[in-house]
Every structure is written in C-alpha cells, then in structure tokens.
Amino acid sequence: MPEYIDLHVHSNCSDGTLSPAELVQYAVQKGLKAFALTDHDTTDGIPEALEEGTRLGVEVIPGIELSTNYGGKDIHIVGLGIDIQDYHFQEELKRFQNSRDIRNLKMIAKLQEAGIDISYDSMLSAFSDSVWTRAHFARYLLDHKYVRSMPEAFDRYLGDYAPCFVPREKVTPFQAIRLIHQGKGAAILAHPLLYHLSDTNLEKLVSELEHAGLDGLEAIYSTNKWVDETNMTHLAKRHHLRISGGSDFHGSNKPDIDLGTGKGNLKIPYELLENLLKRDRSN
C-alpha cells in the first residue's frame, strides 16, 4: 500500500491553529506516515511534535519556513531535516526573528495610520505564544470586526500590494539557504507559483537560488493544478533540483486545505522524503 506524507505544515507556534501534538494526532487520523512541521521562522514546536510522534508512531521531520525578501516580494524557503540543536543555527535564526519583529512594528504603525485600534501590547495579548505572521494580523482584524473574512484583511490591508504591507528587511532567500544548510537541512523553494512572477522572472529566481545551493522545489502543492505540477517539475529538473510537496496546512486559518490531501487530490509519496534528505545533490 502506498505511504503518503506532507512536507509543509504549520502549528499554532506560528500561524496554524492546531498544537504540534494535535497535528501528530491528526496525522494518525489522516493515515500519514510522516509530516514536516515547518512553522514560520521558529522551531519551537518541534520537540512537542517529536515526542508525540514517537508515542503514536508518526515520523516527524524537523523543519522551518523562512520568510525572505527578493525584489520586494515575500519569498519563502522551507527547510527540511533541520538539526534544531545546532547552536549556530539557532543563533542565526534569532537574527531572522529580529527582522520579523521590526517588520511587525512597522506594520502595526501602518495599521494605526489606517484607523485600526491596534498596538504591540494588544497583539501580544491576543497571540502571546506565536511567531506573528500576516495571518495573525488578519485574525486580529477579523476578531475586532474591521473585516468580514481573512481574505478581505489581505485584500484591504495586508496583501503584497495593500497599503499596510511591509516587506522583510535585509533577509534574502540566499541567507535563508545558508541558514538551513547551517542546520544540516535541505532548502526548498516553497509554492513558486504563489509569487505571481512571469515565467522569465521565476526562471531567473530559481537559477539564482540553484547557484546559492537550493536543494529542491515544492512542485506538489495544494493549489497547483495538474499542468502547474507538471511545469514546476520540469522547472526543478532544468535546475537539477529535487521535488518536494506539501499542503501548507494551517488548520482553521485555511479551512479549505486539509492535512496531507490539500484541496482533496494532493498525494505526496514517501519516496520524495527519502530523496530530499540524501546528503548528496544527485537526483
């Protein structure tokens, strides 16, 4: 019987809604052999997930999703197979987190200018145990009735071209790749089609990341159609990259995307994980 996995999953340590242990329990319900916990800019949830995975017989891959800035665009690099005990990795990760903190303060200021009653303290009160992402700001706007839905929050305030958007400063995808390799992990370009780059610019980005040591590309993704997956697989092969896949599960923050199956047809075979975590770069 085929064994399936999910290599892009979020807990409530960033912008998901399930705890790391609850994710493991849900993975059992979904019949997954393994999943990667890839919270934004933090590995805080991994020890809890590993402990529950050992108890329930689910393989948990220590991971992370790093948010970076490339030409004014948010570009995400997923790390898989991270050694979260590596001292130098954790020290460098603190610098990434500081960059996010600076961005969050600027975003709060812009939201205040837009007439939103928000402050650092009010965000801290609402989300004390999480690394904040734009989804947290969207949830705040929804909970305080400034918008009627999370998508509306992004459309009106938080999306890449919305008035309160603030790009990450000084953190590049090339730095993210180096950090992931510092932690002995594999660096993956997440959901390439979500950046809405032209074919030429996407090819340029992937070429530059390949030369910086990128290991793989997330060709299998919840919102990809068959033709998208085919195109992304060909893109990866042109640049000698391995194939990864993930749902980008966030729990109720993205209610139409389920763990392991995405929008219903996602299937990620276990063999992809074995290939991704090889220590050489041959395909």
C-alpha positions as CSV (number, residue, x, y, z in Angstrom):
1,M,0.0,0.0,0.0
2,P,1.4,3.5,-0.9
3,E,2.6,5.6,2.0
4,Y,1.9,9.3,2.0
5,I,3.5,12.3,3.7
6,D,3.1,16.1,4.0
7,L,6.2,18.3,3.9
8,H,4.6,21.7,4.6
9,V,2.6,22.0,7.8
10,H,2.0,24.8,10.4
11,S,1.1,24.6,14.1
12,N,-0.1,27.3,16.5
13,C,3.6,28.1,17.2
14,S,3.3,30.3,14.1
15,D,0.0,30.8,12.1
16,G,-1.6,27.4,12.3
17,T,-4.5,26.6,14.8
18,L,-3.5,23.1,16.0
19,S,-0.8,22.4,18.6
20,P,2.2,20.4,17.5
21,A,0.8,17.3,19.4
22,E,-2.6,17.8,17.9
23,L,-1.0,17.8,14.4
24,V,0.5,14.4,15.1
25,Q,-2.8,13.1,16.3
26,Y,-4.5,14.4,13.2
27,A,-1.8,12.9,11.0
28,V,-2.7,9.5,12.5
29,Q,-6.3,10.1,11.6
30,K,-5.3,11.0,8.0
31,G,-3.1,7.9,7.7
32,L,0.1,9.8,7.1
33,K,3.4,8.0,7.6
34,A,5.3,11.3,8.1
35,F,5.0,15.1,8.1
36,A,7.3,18.0,8.4
37,L,6.5,20.8,10.9
38,T,7.5,23.9,9.1
39,D,6.4,26.9,11.2
40,H,7.4,30.4,10.1
41,D,10.8,31.4,11.5
42,T,10.6,29.2,14.5
43,T,11.4,25.6,15.6
44,D,9.7,26.0,19.0
45,G,7.0,23.4,18.3
46,I,9.3,20.6,17.1
47,P,10.2,19.0,20.5
48,E,6.5,18.6,21.3
49,A,5.7,17.1,17.9
50,L,8.7,14.7,18.0
51,E,7.6,13.5,21.4
52,E,4.0,12.9,20.3
53,G,5.3,11.3,17.0
54,T,7.4,8.8,19.0
55,R,4.4,8.0,21.1
56,L,2.0,7.5,18.2
57,G,4.4,6.1,15.6
58,V,4.4,9.1,13.2
59,E,7.7,10.3,11.7
60,V,8.0,14.0,12.4
61,I,10.5,15.9,10.2
62,P,12.0,18.9,11.9
63,G,11.5,21.8,9.6
64,I,11.0,25.6,9.2
65,E,9.6,28.1,6.7
66,L,11.8,31.2,6.4
67,S,10.2,34.4,5.0
68,T,12.6,36.5,2.9
69,N,12.6,39.5,0.6
70,Y,13.5,39.2,-3.0
71,G,12.9,42.3,-5.2
72,G,10.2,43.5,-2.8
73,K,8.4,40.1,-2.9
74,D,7.9,37.7,0.0
75,I,9.7,34.5,-1.0
76,H,9.5,31.5,1.3
77,I,12.2,28.9,1.8
78,V,11.3,25.7,3.6
79,G,14.0,23.8,5.5
80,L,13.6,20.0,6.0
81,G,15.6,17.7,8.3
82,I,16.9,20.6,10.4
83,D,19.2,19.9,13.4
84,I,17.3,22.1,15.8
85,Q,20.0,21.5,18.5
86,D,22.7,23.2,16.3
87,Y,23.9,26.3,18.3
88,H,24.9,28.3,15.3
89,F,21.7,27.6,13.5
90,Q,19.6,28.9,16.5
91,E,21.8,32.0,16.9
92,E,21.4,32.9,13.3
93,L,17.7,32.2,13.5
94,K,17.4,34.8,16.2
95,R,18.6,37.4,13.6
96,F,15.8,36.3,11.3
97,Q,13.3,36.6,14.1
98,N,14.5,40.1,14.9
99,S,13.9,41.1,11.3
100,R,10.3,39.9,11.6
101,D,9.9,41.8,14.8
102,I,11.0,45.1,13.1
103,R,8.6,44.4,10.2
104,N,5.7,43.7,12.6
105,L,6.3,47.0,14.4
106,K,6.2,48.9,11.1
107,M,3.0,47.0,10.1
108,I,1.3,48.0,13.4
109,A,2.2,51.6,12.7
110,K,0.7,51.4,9.2
111,L,-2.5,49.8,10.5
112,Q,-2.7,52.5,13.1
113,E,-2.4,55.2,10.4
114,A,-5.3,53.4,8.6
115,G,-7.5,53.9,11.6
116,I,-7.1,50.5,13.2
117,D,-7.1,50.4,17.0
118,I,-4.0,48.1,17.3
119,S,-0.8,48.1,19.3
120,Y,2.1,45.8,20.1
121,D,0.6,45.1,23.5
122,S,-2.8,44.3,22.1
123,M,-1.2,41.9,19.6
124,L,0.9,40.3,22.3
125,S,-2.3,39.8,24.4
126,A,-4.0,38.1,21.5
127,F,-1.1,36.0,20.3
128,S,1.4,35.6,23.2
129,D,2.8,32.2,22.3
130,S,3.2,32.5,18.5
131,V,5.7,34.0,16.0
132,W,3.5,36.6,14.3
133,T,2.8,36.5,10.6
134,R,0.4,38.5,8.5
135,A,-2.2,35.8,9.2
136,H,-2.1,36.9,12.9
137,F,-2.8,40.5,11.8
138,A,-5.6,39.3,9.6
139,R,-7.1,37.3,12.5
140,Y,-6.9,40.4,14.7
141,L,-8.7,42.5,12.1
142,L,-11.4,39.8,11.8
143,D,-11.8,39.3,15.6
144,H,-12.2,43.1,16.0
145,K,-14.7,43.4,13.2
146,Y,-12.6,45.5,10.8
147,V,-13.1,42.9,8.1
148,R,-15.6,40.1,7.5
149,S,-13.1,37.5,6.5
150,M,-9.4,36.7,6.5
151,P,-9.1,37.1,2.7
152,E,-10.7,40.6,3.0
153,A,-8.0,41.5,5.5
154,F,-5.3,40.7,3.0
155,D,-7.1,42.4,0.1
156,R,-7.7,45.6,2.0
157,Y,-4.7,45.8,4.3
158,L,-2.1,43.1,4.3
159,G,-1.5,41.7,0.9
160,D,1.7,42.3,-1.1
161,Y,0.1,45.4,-2.8
162,A,-2.1,46.5,0.0
163,P,-1.5,49.8,1.9
164,C,-0.2,48.2,5.2
165,F,2.1,45.6,3.7
166,V,5.8,45.9,4.8
167,P,8.4,43.7,3.1
168,R,11.0,41.9,5.2
169,E,14.2,43.9,5.5
170,K,17.7,42.6,4.7
171,V,16.8,38.9,4.9
172,T,17.3,37.3,1.5
173,P,16.5,33.8,0.2
174,F,20.2,33.3,-0.2
175,Q,20.7,33.9,3.5
176,A,17.9,31.5,4.2
177,I,19.5,28.8,2.2
178,R,22.8,29.3,4.1
179,L,20.9,29.1,7.4
180,I,19.1,25.9,6.6
181,H,22.4,24.3,5.4
182,Q,24.0,25.5,8.7
183,G,21.3,23.4,10.4
184,K,22.1,20.4,8.2
185,G,18.8,20.6,6.4
186,A,17.6,20.7,2.8
187,A,16.5,24.1,1.4
188,I,13.3,24.1,-0.6
189,L,11.6,26.9,-2.6
190,A,8.1,26.9,-1.3
191,H,5.0,27.3,-3.6
192,P,6.7,29.0,-6.5
193,L,3.5,29.9,-8.3
194,L,2.1,32.0,-5.4
195,Y,4.7,34.7,-6.1
196,H,2.9,35.5,-9.4
197,L,6.2,36.0,-11.2
198,S,6.5,35.9,-15.0
199,D,8.0,32.7,-16.4
200,T,11.2,34.6,-17.1
201,N,11.5,36.1,-13.6
202,L,10.6,32.7,-12.0
203,E,13.3,31.0,-14.0
204,K,15.8,33.7,-13.0
205,L,14.9,33.4,-9.3
206,V,15.3,29.6,-9.4
207,S,18.6,29.8,-11.3
208,E,20.0,32.3,-8.7
209,L,18.8,30.1,-5.9
210,E,20.2,27.0,-7.5
211,H,23.6,28.6,-7.6
212,A,23.2,29.6,-4.0
213,G,22.7,25.9,-3.1
214,L,19.0,25.4,-3.2
215,D,18.2,21.7,-2.9
216,G,14.6,21.4,-4.0
217,L,11.4,22.9,-5.2
218,E,7.8,22.4,-3.9
219,A,6.2,21.2,-7.2
220,I,3.4,19.4,-5.5
221,Y,1.2,21.9,-3.7
222,S,-2.5,22.3,-2.6
223,T,-3.5,25.0,-5.2
224,N,-1.5,23.5,-8.1
225,K,-3.4,22.1,-11.0
226,W,-2.0,19.1,-12.9
227,V,-0.4,21.4,-15.5
228,D,1.1,23.5,-12.7
229,E,2.6,20.5,-11.1
230,T,4.0,19.3,-14.5
231,N,5.5,22.7,-15.2
232,M,7.1,23.0,-11.7
233,T,8.5,19.5,-12.0
234,H,10.1,20.4,-15.3
235,L,11.4,23.7,-13.8
236,A,13.0,21.7,-11.0
237,K,14.6,19.2,-13.4
238,R,16.1,22.0,-15.5
239,H,17.9,23.3,-12.5
240,H,18.8,19.9,-11.0
241,L,16.6,20.3,-8.0
242,R,14.7,17.6,-6.1
243,I,10.9,17.6,-5.8
244,S,9.1,18.4,-2.6
245,G,5.4,18.6,-1.8
246,G,3.2,19.9,0.9
247,S,-0.4,21.0,1.7
248,D,0.6,24.2,3.6
249,F,-1.9,23.1,6.2
250,H,-2.9,25.8,8.7
251,G,-5.9,24.3,10.4
252,S,-9.0,26.6,10.5
253,N,-6.9,29.6,9.3
254,K,-7.1,27.9,5.8
255,P,-10.2,25.8,6.2
256,D,-10.3,24.6,2.5
257,I,-6.8,23.0,2.8
258,D,-6.5,19.7,4.7
259,L,-3.5,17.9,6.1
260,G,-1.9,15.5,3.6
261,T,-4.6,16.0,1.0
262,G,-4.8,19.8,0.4
263,K,-7.9,20.6,-1.5
264,G,-8.7,16.9,-1.9
265,N,-6.4,15.5,-4.5
266,L,-3.0,16.0,-3.0
267,K,-0.8,12.9,-2.7
268,I,2.8,13.1,-1.7
269,P,4.6,9.7,-1.8
270,Y,7.1,8.9,1.0
271,E,9.8,8.3,-1.6
272,L,10.1,12.1,-2.1
273,L,11.2,12.5,1.5
274,E,13.9,9.8,1.2
275,N,15.3,11.5,-1.9
276,L,15.1,15.0,-0.4
277,L,17.1,14.1,2.7
278,K,20.0,12.5,0.8
279,R,23.2,14.2,1.7
280,D,24.5,14.5,-1.8
281,R,22.7,16.6,-4.5
282,S,22.4,13.9,-7.2
283,N,18.8,13.4,-8.4
